[in-house]
Amino acid sequence: MKNKLLIILLIFLTSCGYTPIYQNIKSSDFSLNIVSANGNEEINNLIKNELKIYFNKESKNKYDISINTNYEKKIISKNTSGAASSYQLFVRTNFTIITKDKKNNFLFTEKINVENNPDSFAQKSYEDIIKRNFASSIREKLIMKLSNYK
C-alpha cells in the first residue's frame, strides 16, 4: 500500500507545471549603456560588473542608464555594554532608463538584518558577500523590468 501511494505521489510531483522564471529572457534582446553612476561607489561598481554582459552593439533596443545608489548600515540592537549586536544593511537603487522616445525611473530596494560577528574580518567578508548578492538581485530585477519594457 505504501509503495502505491509513493508512486502516485511521485507521478503528481513530477508533473506539477514548474517553469523557470527567467526562461523567456534573452540577454541579446537589448544593449545597456551606463551613462552615469552616483551614490555608493562600491555598490555601483558591483552593479556595473553585473550589467557588463548586457552590452550588445548589434541590438536594436538600446538603453542609456543612470544609476543612483544609497547604502546604509543601521544599528538595530545593542548588547548590555552598548556595543552593536545586530545591523540592518539596506540598499536603495534608482535607475533612470533613457531610450530614443522615453525616460523612466525604476527604484529597487534590498535589505537584510545581520548579527554582529566579534571577528571584524569575518564580519567585513560577510558584508561584502551580501553586497554582491544585493547587486545580483538588483540586476535580475532590472533585467525583468527591461524585458517587459516597451
Order of alpha helices (4+ residues) and beta strands (2+ residues): alpha-beta-alpha-beta-beta-beta-alpha
